[in-house]
Amino acid sequence: MKHFLTAALLLGCSQLYAQKGPAPAKDSADGRFYSAAAGRSLKIDASVVTRHEVTIRGQKVPYKVTAGSLPVWDDDGKTIAGVFYTYFERSNVDNQAARPLVFSFNGGPGTASVWMQIGYTGPRVLNIDDEGYPVQPYGLKDNPHSILDVADIVYVDPVNTGFSRTTGKDVPGTKFFGVNQDVKYLAEWINTFITRYNRWASPKYLVGESYGTTRVSGLALELQNAQWIYVNGVVLVSPTELGIERSGPASAALRLPYFAATAWYHKALASDLQQKDLPQMLQEVEQFTIKEYLPALAEGGFITDARKKEIAARVSRYSGISEKAVLQNNLDIPLNFFWKELLRERGYTVGRLDSRYLGIDRRDAGDRVDFNAELTSWLHSFTPAINMYLREELKYKTDLKYYMFGPVFPWDNNGNKTGENLRQAMAQNPFLHVLIQSGYYDGACDYFNAKYSMWQLDPSGRLKDRLSWEGYRSGHMMYLRKDDLATSNDHLREFILKAIPKNGQAAKY
């Protein structure tokens, strides 16, 4: 089970015309929405509305939440699925047409939008400690950093995640479960949503985390080419490789800065490196990685013994792994081995998605950890909270199980050109900006690979003024750390506002 959950959350990170239906049934939160007879099935085209208020950056923000589902149709106009969403709208807005609209997706590809909804950008967040660890009693609290003050947000659960479901067993999964299938039907669904809620005039943004970055990178072009919807911004939170090639020496070399960040956090480096601040230390490691480590790996078995030993010593110095172990692995340290080896003598393993988290294995020997300490921790706090939030606060009454991880496999990864899709979308749309956000301690979608993707996304270099990257002192879900929750939302808020063109500004080169 642990291997399924890991794959479901992060497949791809480290090598991984809708026909309009009738108006939705707008049920109020008085219990009429729920009936015991239909409790185990999704009401495909219905919603429930509640009203709330939150204080963001010292300002009271009243808002409305619509929790419900909208249909997915096939080419013949037959309803084949319902996609569940939660739509957060600020209430005291005079001109909704000018107000940004954010579509938020998480990853897996088999996981729901729960993570960013109650961990990052929404008005309610997990009750956790300042570093992101679970506390009891479970629950939520107001998020004073939410971007709801500047943008409305739609959290979308793709088919077979959250409460989203197909209409029956006769609907084949191949309609949904693949890189390109996923992008196609979700673009159609976004068109439906924008039409239903009269948001065609709004500046639009896509935010994706983990596999969600693959999803939104593909959506940026699909929305333009198939739905004629042009977005102002795409945000990649802990991005995957986006189909950008990096096998062989590049794949091995690009891990080293992440190793160095993790070793620095656990005080496993030499004293002169530990005395440097993290970004300063990493700058040194990044330069070594690009200028010396990558060329050495490219020499393969023909590198001289002296040079191999010299490089091994430097890799050992930056990774916290012994020079002997580096040489035994031919300078290429496997990720699984690193998570097991770094703190082996202390009796701990480090987390894959966030290496600040520690695990305890049955035995210290071996080259693979028993479980992912960080994912176990996150499920501990997120699962009760999202069920309490949707069912109690937002009044969505159903007996459906909320899929934290849903059955979406086998997943078709063929034809993943989402990085190129994003580049094409940017080239076609002068208004489109991209922000990348990474945690330094993320070992699955690591920060230096994210930088590499940004560098390789547009070989011409002519789009780089619309590409930016930000790093944080946490892991895959960098927003779970209190300080990073504030900073990352500020960066996102600034990005959204900056990507809105001035009145009268034309989209042209």
Phi and psi in degrees as a GROMACS rama.xvg file:
@    title "Ramachandran Plot"
@    xaxis  label "Phi"
@    yaxis  label "Psi"
@TYPE xy
-62.2904  -34.4315  LYS-2
-71.2642  -35.0387  HIS-3
-64.8196  -43.6742  PHE-4
-63.4676  -42.5506  LEU-5
-62.1979  -46.9532  THR-6
-63.3419  -38.9483  ALA-7
-64.7654  -37.34  ALA-8
-74.1264  -35.7834  LEU-9
-136.853  33.758  LEU-10
-57.5222  124.627  LEU-11
101.411  -12.0338  GLY-12
-72.2  -49.6216  CYS-13
-117.975  60.9235  SER-14
101.896  53.1313  GLN-15
-55.9311  128.648  ALA-18
-78.2857  129.468  GLN-19
-74.7471  137.747  LYS-20
-100.952  -168.1  GLY-21
-69.8153  162.854  PRO-22
-60.7987  144.69  ALA-23
-67.5986  150.894  PRO-24
-76.6081  111.683  ALA-25
-90.7918  85.8254  LYS-26
-82.3304  140.903  ASP-27
-86.4988  170.816  SER-28
-86.484  57.095  ALA-29
-117.703  11.3263  ASP-30
98.2435  -15.0409  GLY-31
-67.4078  -22.3435  ARG-32
-64.17  -31.1817  PHE-33
-102.354  136.194  TYR-34
-137.298  138.127  SER-35
-59.6616  -34.7298  ALA-36
-64.545  -32.7177  ALA-37
-103.922  14.0252  ALA-38
-63.4491  -26.4745  GLY-39
-99.9818  11.494  ARG-40
-130.56  158.214  SER-41
-87.2885  132.184  LEU-42
-77.8507  108.507  LYS-43
-62.966  -33.8536  ILE-44
-135.674  72.5871  ASP-45
-155.356  160.702  ALA-46
-153.059  163.378  SER-47
-131.334  141.093  VAL-48
-118.515  134.256  VAL-49
-131.478  161.742  THR-50
-125.234  144.565  ARG-51
-149.487  178.269  HIS-52
-147.566  144.098  GLU-53
-142.406  151.406  VAL-54
-101.23  119.222  THR-55
-120.312  120.03  ILE-56
53.0619  40.1758  ARG-57
82.1312  2.50357  GLY-58
-115.318  132.138  GLN-59
-73.2824  129.32  LYS-60
-124.389  104.592  VAL-61
-77.691  145.269  PRO-62
-152.273  160.062  TYR-63
-116.273  140.521  LYS-64
-118.69  126.7  VAL-65
-109.165  118.197  THR-66
-112.331  122.92  ALA-67
-176.535  -160.218  GLY-68
-140.568  152.752  SER-69
-125.758  153.262  LEU-70
-74.9574  156.842  PRO-71
-113.832  129.185  VAL-72
-108.861  152.973  TRP-73
-87.6502  -175.007  ASP-74
-66.462  -17.7901  ASP-75
-96.0782  5.07227  ASP-76
84.3803  9.81965  GLY-77
-86.239  135.429  LYS-78
-71.9023  123.615  THR-79
-117.626  -10.761  ILE-80
-165.985  164.023  ALA-81
-123.228  130.545  GLY-82
-103.017  120.199  VAL-83
-80.2068  143.633  PHE-84
-147.446  158.787  TYR-85
-126.107  125.588  THR-86
-115.697  115.727  TYR-87
-104.224  118.847  PHE-88
-121.047  130.358  GLU-89
-69.0148  136.107  ARG-90
-85.2944  -39.6496  SER-91
-90.951  58.9356  ASN-92
-115.565  128.319  VAL-93
-81.2232  -38.3586  ASP-94
-125.163  87.7336  ASN-95
-65.1394  -27.997  GLN-96
-61.6137  -28.9515  ALA-97
-92.0425  -3.06449  ALA-98
-88.6952  128.736  ARG-99
-60.4979  147.961  PRO-100
-125.326  124.577  LEU-101
-110.636  127.409  VAL-102
-100.606  123.017  PHE-103
-113.834  128.275  SER-104
-128.439  142.792  PHE-105
-101.179  -162.163  ASN-106
-117.709  -130.154  GLY-107
110.397  -84.6059  GLY-108
-77.8532  4.26219  PRO-109
-99.1194  30.3154  GLY-110
-123.556  153.728  THR-111
-83.9201  179.712  ALA-112
-82.1817  8.66483  SER-113
-53.3998  -39.7378  VAL-114
-64.0014  -50.4549  TRP-115
-80.5468  -24.6894  MET-116
-64.9638  -48.317  GLN-117
-111.559  13.2085  ILE-118
-116.919  -26.3116  GLY-119
-127.005  -79.7745  TYR-120
-96.7253  -16.4078  THR-121
-73.0221  168.42  GLY-122
-76.9311  -10.2085  PRO-123
-125.747  134.962  ARG-124
-130.398  165.248  VAL-125
-56.6809  147.827  LEU-126
-88.0922  95.5395  ASN-127
-134.484  172.422  ILE-128
-80.3585  178.57  ASP-129
-65.9935  -18.5712  ASP-130
-101.475  -2.43347  GLU-131
103.326  7.75339  GLY-132
-86.6914  150.714  TYR-133
-63.4657  145.156  PRO-134
-133.766  160.457  VAL-135
-122.179  150.231  GLN-136
-70.095  149.835  PRO-137
-64.8137  156.481  TYR-138
159.318  -163.772  GLY-139
-133.66  165.483  LEU-140
-145.242  164.637  LYS-141
-65.8772  146.2  ASP-142
-104.521  103.609  ASN-143
-73.3064  -1.85226  PRO-144
-111.739  0.273008  HIS-145
-52.9132  148.003  SER-146
-83.408  6.52421  ILE-147
-63.4789  -18.6496  LEU-148
-66.6712  -28.4787  ASP-149
-114.289  -12.2493  VAL-150
-151.475  145.5  ALA-151
-82.0973  152.767  ASP-152
-132.552  135.206  ILE-153
-117.1  116.432  VAL-154
-95.2616  121.694  TYR-155
-113.041  131.112  VAL-156
-105.694  107.207  ASP-157
-60.1447  166.021  PRO-158
-54.5764  134.297  VAL-159
70.2922  22.186  ASN-160
-125.718  157.08  THR-161
54.8437  -128.741  GLY-162
-97.5388  -0.452679  PHE-163
-69.3811  139.246  SER-164
-147.365  157.305  ARG-165
-75.5209  166.926  THR-166
-79.7223  -13.0566  THR-167
178.75  170.249  GLY-168
-67.8496  -16.3216  LYS-169
-78.6457  -8.76582  ASP-170
-84.9716  117.925  VAL-171
-72.2776  140.351  PRO-172
-63.9064  -21.8747  GLY-173
-63.8664  -13.8436  THR-174
-70.0276  -21.2076  LYS-175
-127.358  -33.5152  PHE-176
-94.5794  77.1765  PHE-177
-174.812  159.316  GLY-178
-52.5816  -52.6453  VAL-179
-82.4164  -33.4625  ASN-180
-63.1244  -43.045  GLN-181
-58.0506  -48.681  ASP-182
-64.1689  -41.689  VAL-183
-63.9342  -51.3878  LYS-184
-73.132  -30.4841  TYR-185
-71.3877  -32.401  LEU-186
-63.9993  -41.6854  ALA-187
-60.962  -42.4197  GLU-188
-65.085  -41.4305  TRP-189
-60.7136  -40.3108  ILE-190
-57.1035  -46.8184  ASN-191
-60.0056  -45.1518  THR-192
-61.7731  -48.0573  PHE-193
-60.0781  -38.713  ILE-194
-68.9315  -46.5666  THR-195
-59.9796  -39.3024  ARG-196
-104.272  15.7557  TYR-197
53.4962  50.3151  ASN-198
-113.653  24.5524  ARG-199
-63.2656  -32.758  TRP-200
-80.6405  -14.1857  ALA-201
-73.9285  143.13  SER-202
-60.6025  134.416  PRO-203
-119.683  145.665  LYS-204
-137.063  149.407  TYR-205
-118.16  128.937  LEU-206
-122.477  127.111  VAL-207
-131.873  145.95  GLY-208
-119.093  138.662  GLU-209
58.4414  -126.035  SER-210
-58.6698  -23.8747  TYR-211
-58.0372  -23.503  GLY-212
-72.9758  -35.3108  THR-213
-60.1863  -45.4463  THR-214
-60.5559  -52.531  ARG-215
-72.8023  -27.972  VAL-216
-65.0023  -41.1021  SER-217
-69.3945  -38.408  GLY-218
-63.7805  -34.3822  LEU-219
-55.5838  -42.5458  ALA-220
-82.0439  -40.0385  LEU-221
-61.7314  -40.1172  GLU-222
-62.8408  -39.9593  LEU-223
-68.5411  -48.8324  GLN-224
-80.9243  -31.8185  ASN-225
-108.195  -23.3732  ALA-226
-118.86  -7.67111  GLN-227
59.8484  36.3765  TRP-228
-111.13  123.142  ILE-229
-111.118  122.989  TYR-230
-97.4744  153.248  VAL-231
-86.084  -28.3608  ASN-232
-153.158  149.052  GLY-233
-126.875  127.887  VAL-234
-113.372  124.519  VAL-235
-107.604  105.754  LEU-236
-97.3001  117.235  VAL-237
51.7236  64.4728  SER-238
-71.8366  151.787  PRO-239
-76.9  -171.505  THR-240
-81.3331  -9.05087  GLU-241
57.1769  28.8248  LEU-242
73.1  11.9065  GLY-243
-87.3512  123.171  ILE-244
-64.7685  135.927  GLU-245
-157.906  38.3684  ARG-246
-76.9046  174.93  SER-247
66.9751  -139.438  GLY-248
-55.8865  -37.8724  PRO-249
-62.6819  -44.536  ALA-250
-59.3205  -43.2124  SER-251
-68.9424  -45.5165  ALA-252
-67.2315  -38.2005  ALA-253
-66.233  -13.9021  LEU-254
-76.6571  -24.6448  ARG-255
-58.1563  -44.3085  LEU-256
-58.6642  -37.5729  PRO-257
-63.2626  -44.1076  TYR-258
-55.8999  -43.6977  PHE-259
-65.0051  -42.1792  ALA-260
-61.2212  -44.0776  ALA-261
-65.0126  -45.8435  THR-262
-62.8973  -39.1151  ALA-263
-61.5013  -44.5528  TRP-264
-60.0553  -39.5351  TYR-265
-91.6571  12.2751  HIS-266
54.7676  46.6199  LYS-267
-107.106  11.6298  ALA-268
-106.976  169.297  LEU-269
-61.3072  154.136  ALA-270
-59.6978  -35.4261  SER-271
-66.6045  -32.8896  ASP-272
-76.6178  -38.5224  LEU-273
-64.049  -29.2596  GLN-274
-74.3497  -17.4699  GLN-275
-82.1746  150.702  LYS-276
-70.0561  154.212  ASP-277
-54.1344  -53.9384  LEU-278
-60.4196  -36.3246  PRO-279
-64.5959  -45.0631  GLN-280
-63.9056  -42.327  MET-281
-67.1049  -31.2615  LEU-282
-60.137  -39.3568  GLN-283
-65.5698  -43.2194  GLU-284
-66.9761  -40.6139  VAL-285
-61.3813  -42.0132  GLU-286
-63.5457  -42.6979  GLN-287
-62.7171  -41.2773  PHE-288
-59.5621  -48.1506  THR-289
-75.9891  -41.0112  ILE-290
-92.14  -22.3313  LYS-291
-127.081  -47.2421  GLU-292
-67.1947  -48.9529  TYR-293
-60.7016  -46.6125  LEU-294
-62.0911  -35.0853  PRO-295
-66.4607  -42.9556  ALA-296
-63.9801  -33.5289  LEU-297
-65.4719  -25.1722  ALA-298
-73.4724  -19.1107  GLU-299
56.6375  -135.821  GLY-300
-72.4284  -3.29951  GLY-301
-99.7636  4.44328  PHE-302
-67.7216  144.293  ILE-303
-69.3352  153.728  THR-304
-59.1844  -40.2408  ASP-305
-65.4165  -44.4437  ALA-306
-67.9643  -38.1593  ARG-307
-61.092  -42.8495  LYS-308
-66.8667  -38.7452  LYS-309
-62.7334  -45.2293  GLU-310
-66.4855  -40.6261  ILE-311
-59.656  -39.5078  ALA-312
-63.8358  -40.2326  ALA-313
-70.4414  -41.0449  ARG-314
-62.4596  -41.6246  VAL-315
-60.9055  -43.7717  SER-316
-60.0037  -40.0323  ARG-317
-87.8892  -23.8109  TYR-318
-97.0849  -19.6971  SER-319
81.0113  3.48734  GLY-320
-97.0174  140.852  ILE-321
-60.0681  150.877  SER-322
-60.7985  -36.9507  GLU-323
-59.3588  -46.0065  LYS-324
-66.4197  -37.1022  ALA-325
-61.824  -45.2932  VAL-326
-66.3753  -38.873  LEU-327
-62.9382  -24.4343  GLN-328
-100.113  15.9516  ASN-329
54.9936  40.1844  ASN-330
75.98  -5.42035  LEU-331
-109.838  100.331  ASP-332
-84.7567  116.105  ILE-333
-66.1451  146.257  PRO-334
-59.484  -48.8353  LEU-335
-59.7392  -39.5264  ASN-336
-63.9274  -41.7056  PHE-337
-61.1559  -46.2165  PHE-338
-62.3002  -29.726  TRP-339
-84.8379  -37.116  LYS-340
-84.1075  -36.7357  GLU-341
-52.8339  -47.8985  LEU-342
-112.443  24.6084  LEU-343
-55.0887  -44.5445  ARG-344
-67.9631  -19.5804  GLU-345
-90.8314  -8.18174  ARG-346
87.4228  19.6866  GLY-347
-128.483  158.202  TYR-348
-109.219  165.866  THR-349
-114.963  153.34  VAL-350
-72.2664  148.701  GLY-351
-74.0859  -51.4981  ARG-352
-81.3392  -20.8057  LEU-353
-155.164  105.783  ASP-354
-78.5144  5.3683  SER-355
-74.0497  -23.5972  ARG-356
-81.7134  139.637  TYR-357
-111.106  145.974  LEU-358
-125.619  163.76  GLY-359
-123.152  119.851  ILE-360
-92.1746  164.384  ASP-361
-60.4704  -37.6538  ARG-362
-143.906  152.546  ARG-363
-75.232  -24.8513  ASP-364
-70.3394  163.75  ALA-365
107.948  175.759  GLY-366
-127.905  21.6991  ASP-367
-148.923  136.933  ARG-368
-74.7055  155.547  VAL-369
-74.787  -33.2205  ASP-370
-157.385  163.668  PHE-371
-91.3896  104.063  ASN-372
-59.3051  -39.4581  ALA-373
-71.201  -40.795  GLU-374
-67.4902  -39.4868  LEU-375
-59.5219  -43.389  THR-376
-63.1849  -43.8675  SER-377
-66.8003  -42.8738  TRP-378
-62.1793  -31.9475  LEU-379
-57.2257  -42.4745  HIS-380
-96.9608  -34.262  SER-381
-74.287  -40.1054  PHE-382
-62.9268  -50.3186  THR-383
-62.0801  -39.9287  PRO-384
-64.7557  -44.7429  ALA-385
-68.7358  -36.4621  ILE-386
-66.3414  -40.5674  ASN-387
-64.8421  -40.6765  MET-388
-66.9535  -51.9703  TYR-389
-68.2825  -41.6069  LEU-390
-82.8603  -34.2146  ARG-391
-100.282  -53.6045  GLU-392
-75.9666  -42.361  GLU-393
-94.612  -0.83674  LEU-394
62.9949  27.2579  LYS-395
-85.9387  102.631  TYR-396
-95.0346  115.869  LYS-397
-160.596  154.821  THR-398
-96.2187  2.34693  ASP-399
-59.6547  141.559  LEU-400
-74.0987  134.553  LYS-401
-83.6731  113.377  TYR-402
-77.6862  103.648  TYR-403
-64.7099  -40.2525  MET-404
-131.192  127.059  PHE-405
-115.089  165.813  GLY-406
-76.6385  97.0158  PRO-407
-125.627  12.6592  VAL-408
-107.606  147.697  PHE-409
-73.6677  143.566  PRO-410
-104.005  129.792  TRP-411
-85.6373  105.463  ASP-412
-93.0482  4.03983  ASN-413
-65.6201  143.325  ASN-414
73.4058  29.1844  GLY-415
-78.7299  100.032  ASN-416
-124.048  37.1942  LYS-417
-68.3491  -29.8947  THR-418
-62.661  -45.3334  GLY-419
-66.4798  -35.8749  GLU-420
-58.5147  -44.5579  ASN-421
-65.0775  -40.6334  LEU-422
-61.4199  -44.3541  ARG-423
-62.5688  -40.9893  GLN-424
-61.6674  -41.6715  ALA-425
-65.3202  -41.4686  MET-426
-63.7827  -38.2739  ALA-427
-78.0391  -23.0026  GLN-428
-125.494  98.5522  ASN-429
-62.4257  -15.3675  PRO-430
-83.0778  -14.2279  PHE-431
-80.2495  121.075  LEU-432
-114.162  155.705  HIS-433
-130.364  131.338  VAL-434
-118.779  133.154  LEU-435
-113.363  132.015  ILE-436
-123.827  129.686  GLN-437
-137.347  147.342  SER-438
-96.4621  135.157  GLY-439
-62.655  -25.5948  TYR-440
-101.929  18.3822  TYR-441
-86.9244  116.664  ASP-442
-95.9655  -5.27016  GLY-443
-96.2681  -46.1868  ALA-444
-120.913  70.1709  CYS-445
-70.6358  157.982  ASP-446
-65.3456  -34.6594  TYR-447
-76.1168  -32.648  PHE-448
-65.1148  -34.294  ASN-449
-63.8819  -43.3792  ALA-450
-61.1568  -43.0459  LYS-451
-60.3054  -42.7499  TYR-452
-60.0841  -42.5455  SER-453
-62.0406  -42.6345  MET-454
-64.9505  -37.6643  TRP-455
-88.6653  -12.2939  GLN-456
-58.5897  -42.6763  LEU-457
-129.89  92.026  ASP-458
-59.3065  -22.6941  PRO-459
-70.9517  -25.9348  SER-460
79.1862  1.59768  GLY-461
-84.3424  -7.69032  ARG-462
-105.189  -0.50888  LEU-463
-65.6266  -19.955  LYS-464
-73.4284  -10.1766  ASP-465
-109.242  10.9224  ARG-466
-116.782  132.244  LEU-467
-143.161  156.734  SER-468
-133.745  141.785  TRP-469
-132.799  139.767  GLU-470
-116.082  152.493  GLY-471
-136.921  153.393  TYR-472
-87.5289  55.9923  ARG-473
-155.87  -162.139  SER-474
-109.765  -143.746  GLY-475
-54.7438  -47.5608  HIS-476
-99.7335  73.8403  MET-477
-60.8132  -23.3514  MET-478
-72.5005  -9.97314  TYR-479
-73.4114  -21.1932  LEU-480
-82.4746  128.762  ARG-481
-53.4115  -48.3578  LYS-482
-63.8534  -37.4311  ASP-483
-76.3965  -26.1612  ASP-484
-59.5233  -44.1734  LEU-485
-67.9818  -49.6463  ALA-486
-65.8274  -44.3804  THR-487
-67.2427  -37.9284  SER-488
-66.4033  -37.2318  ASN-489
-62.0274  -43.9756  ASP-490
-62.4534  -40.4698  HIS-491
-66.5097  -42.9623  LEU-492
-60.2951  -46.3075  ARG-493
-62.1344  -40.1874  GLU-494
-63.1472  -46.3331  PHE-495
-58.9415  -48.0601  ILE-496
-68.7394  -37.4493  LEU-497
-67.1757  -31.5783  LYS-498
-80.9296  -0.703483  ALA-499
-87.3641  119.529  ILE-500
-67.8469  157.508  PRO-501
-67.3194  154.392  LYS-502
-55.2673  127.458  ASN-503
86.0274  -6.35861  GLY-504
-70.628  129.91  GLN-505
-89.0034  146.617  ALA-506
-84.63  86.237  ALA-507
-153.627  158.624  LYS-508
